[in-house]
Amino acid sequence: MARLRTAVLAAAYVIALLAALVLLPAMLALTAVLALTILFILADAMGNRILFKMAVRNVVRRPGTTALVLAGLMVGTAIISATLVVGDTFDSMIVGEVTDAYGEADLFISGPGDGIGMYNVSDVASITEQLRGIDHVESAEWFLSAPAGIRNQRSELSLPTASVYGMTNGTVAGLGGFRSQAGEAIATAPSPGHVYVTEDLASLLDIAAGDTISLSAALGNENAVMDSVVEAIVTDHALGGMLGGRNAYIDMGSAQQLVGLEDGVNGLAVAFDDAARAKPNSTRDAVTAVLGAPENLPLALEITGDRALDMEEGRESVSMFISMFFVFGSFSIIAGVVLIVNIFTMLGEERKSEMGMARAVGMQRRHLRKLFIYEGLIYALATSAIGSAVGLMLAYGLITAVSMVLDMGGLNIAEYFSFTMESLLIAYLAGFLLTMVSIYGVTRRISNMNIVRAIRNIPEPLRSRGDKQTFRIGLLALAGGALLMLAGMSSESLGMALGGLSVMTMSLGLIGRRFVGDRIAWTVAGLATLLLWMPGVEIFPYEGNIEMFVLSGVFMVTSLLTVVMFNSDPIVSAITRLLRVRGGYKAVLKTAATYPLRAKGRTAMSMFIFGLVIFTITTLSMMSGMLGVGIPKMIEETSGGYDIIAFSWAPVDMWNEINATEGFVDPASIKDIVQLTMGGPTFAVHPSTAPGMEEPREFGYNAIGVTPPLYERGHYPLADWNRTLYPTEEDVWRAVQNDPSLVILDGSALPDDLSSTGVSINVGPFSGIALGDQVNVSGRMGGNHTLTVIGFMEQSSFSGAFMNQGLVESFTGMNGTNLFMIKLADGMDCEKQAVLLENQFWAQRLSTIPISAMAQDAVAQINGMFDLVKAFLAMGLIIGITGLGIVTIRSIHERRVEIGMMRAIGYTKRMIVANFALESSFVAVLGILIGTFLGIVTGYLLWDSGFSAMDIGFMIPWGPILAVGVASFAATLLTVLPAARGASKVSPAEVLRFE
Amino acid sequence: MRSLHPLFRHGLIVINMTIIRCENLTKTYRTGTITVDALRGIDLTIDKGEMVAIMGPSGCGKTTLLNCLSGIDDATSGKIYIEDGELTAMNDSEKTNFRAARMGFIFQFYNLLPVLTAVENAELPLLIAGSPSDEARKRALSLIDAVGLSHRASQRPASLSGGERQRVTIARALANTPAIVWADEPTGDLDKKTSDEIVALMRLLNRENGQTFVIVTHDPEVGAKCDRIIHMRDGNIVNLNGKVSDVSAEIRQLG
């Protein structure tokens, strides 16, 4: 009757579950799954009240144990919750930033050349009306924008990279207006001679209302400067934050005067209504159709900003970041699951006798399972809630740490901290299901005990070689692995294919033990699996993503662990021989080393956690170590030996200006300046003139004029050139300097056969091009030229096509230099000098890159990011150490009689403490060694497949690696010592008497 | 009973043969307000080389007496002398070291370390005493051979029968050539045939090596094979030189 009842309940549960998943929207379906699961278990419990009562009493009878169980079980939920809340925060940041960037606009439209192209208001009147006539378009307003240098006359602070917008009252009103810092609405443009500045800009340049600021919209050769009085400081949101954030807003007439074009406009903002904002595709298509209409084609207007697409792309890039966090968090989740299994196995072992008694008097196996499941339900309900809350706090800590460590261009992500109920519910549900599934798995094992062995507390016998069940499981695993591998091969997924093959090789242990015994079978299985993941072994020619990191960690650690566990005798022998200890501690060493290696199951679980987490931390340490050395080196190469690289929008003779006028920069602080001209023409490559190209390509790229100081005083070695025609590198540079039909390209264009590892390092748009090939180049000012490639630079970070100076000037229309390589006098502060330069040349909108500071910042950011991830991973280590502590407590409890015997035959109390402390330490040390070794191997793999091609040397940062290992070991020792001391206090008479 | 050399019988040569001596030994257990006098002023001596059985009904204090005499448990009052050294005056560490050097233990449920093989279990006391590993292994193998288990030396306890496990326990107990071997119900978990074999082995080793065996047992057949029986009841010694028939009669009387 009872079984029928359970079967009916189970059927109803499954049907309701499926219905909920199919019919309900996502959130409701999740809630339904949770509610149905809880209801099902409770309904079953009502038919087994005595079991439920026992379960409740088990939970409350030992508060210490319950607290431990709750702490252990909530870890997985906390990590899932933390990851989801971090995702919510980043999502909120994306939405906020995109909203601020677009204000009320949904589309920005402008002409070719990145919006510098101007239109006359009358020329665009017709198209404007057409756009306004589209359904769901609320407004279409023109404005005039220009990059600007801005200087606060009172504070003398300046910024070369701000933007100025010219607006009419109609534009302001149509795009939602401004908001003052006090919260008042501003619905009109500033009056002539006045300006609104955003909060961001005001804060940067110490601007207050009433200050006079100078605006310089240097374009081409014009160097117009206009003074305006700050009428209001507007918020950085909506219209105030449009397209950047460091903005100044003036009336349209003043803006046109500033750029020197009467009635000129160059940007159109189109705003949709709410319905179209939610589903923008059809309205966007209608706008595109208008822009592409035959009568509008000559204007060559195109959509250059799309709110919905930017939101989507922003969310995609965030999702990659969140995936990375989840991947690293998954190690801790795996550790959490292992801890759950450990805890419930411990509970089962503790109650073995009473359960044996219960079975003896008539309780069925399913009753025991139900008992544990009811108990598990109580724990799961509580721990999922606690875990979700803890995860929330963890996420807050992480976000705060990220905002302190990472420079996100002035963005403070901590301001965007937020979470959704959906995320918390998902975390709760995931934690709940994770806990219940783990518990169910353990209860099946516990309930299958032998009654007599349970009552007498005798361990279960080891499975014999001929055990059929193990063999059958092996065959199933082999088949399952094969299916997974085939699925992976058909979908070209490296993770599935290699993962499936790894499952197959590991199943050899289960199958082979029947024929050759455990040791040989598992050693072969472990080594075969490890080999699949070693550097240089490529079984499948597919690409993998970040999930490969998790899979490689799991399989490598599992396989090496297997080999170690099944070859423990030589290890124990070696340890006892190598370590010379005095007196009775030889016996301690023997038992401390033997116990963990021969109690394979629980030792493997503990070692696995240590191994996996240390593996990940070591790999990350190696990556950050190599990047920490490699990136400054790359940056150093980019600099060509100079301290600051600077670029201005208007030409300037910097050297003369600094020496001839008294400005911010002391001439004595500058040792050398190489002055060049740079422009941004359009390049085109075609297979007919560049056979290595698969298809024609057109793109914008830097064109840099070559003058003798660049190659005589700068250090930019060439990687390859036509050695027949040009014996030396200097000959190549001189040829390019003098002949406008020749060009040298930066290192990103290097052809494949120059890459030492066979990995393609062609990351630039010139990839595929070879020496002797031809490229076409055309500039904004007109002209079309064909250039022959005669050399490639070694460095690839300073992007540019290096050519004749006059040719570059013809593209840009610039008569003078605008790119500067600056060498400072010894002892000068690079960052400080860069700021002084920007202040002195604000009118030409000079922006600077202080190279050494950039290198330091880059390293600091990389290290900071890696440290954050390592801290996230350290949670897994804490779980591992906690798990080891629990295993030690369990072990001591189970071995009380043995401890009594050991004391009887001569183990002193100190020896007992040493024994248990060493046991746990031994597990930790082996796990740490396995993880470290595999982490170094993986670090080498990463170096070989990527870093080496970027000319970054292989290194092992022993400092951080050893620090983590030693700290983990010390923490383990501290955790297990109290339990070990407790073990020494076991009274031999007591435990032996009650046998 | 052993026969003494005539010179000893006539008191012309007086050699102290006593190896275990206790005076007015008491042991009291207190649990909350409940007090249990497990030993109520025990006086006894056991000579070197004797194989003595301690027998009596359940709860009479046999195991408590064994535990106190061996130093596993602390007496409430009284004195215990082992080989003229006062055990009751030693601290825990001294007692432990003393046990390691001079005593061996055989338990009812063997209490072998399940993760060590038979020879590894046997060599454990030698390693505790600080013997070099190869010497310890050599001695352990010879002991394993002496108890007839050479062919099972590399097996773990789970693969051994009850009798085989008890033999390993005996080998372990003799590893350090102890002066005294304490056995608490050594045949309690064994069938008759195996029990007989174990007792015979203990007797043989007692005769060959001259080690003193003190055996707590319920089994009259074990008692019958010992030199004498110390009969206990309710924490007291009823008879220092009892007979199996007396013990059996008491058990029958108690029903």
Interface residues (C-beta under 8 A of the other chain):
Chain A: P459 P461 L462 T576 R577 R582 G583 G584 K586 A587 K590 T591 T594 Y595 R598 A599 V897 E898 G900 M901 M902 R903 A904 I905 G906 Y907 T908 K909 M911 S987 P988 A989 L992 R993 E995
Chain B: T63 T64 N67 S70 I72 D73 D92 S93 T96 N97 R99 A100 A101 G104 F105 F107 Q108 F109 N111 L113 P114 V115 L116 E120 L124 P125 L127 I128 A129 G130 S133 A158 R172 D184
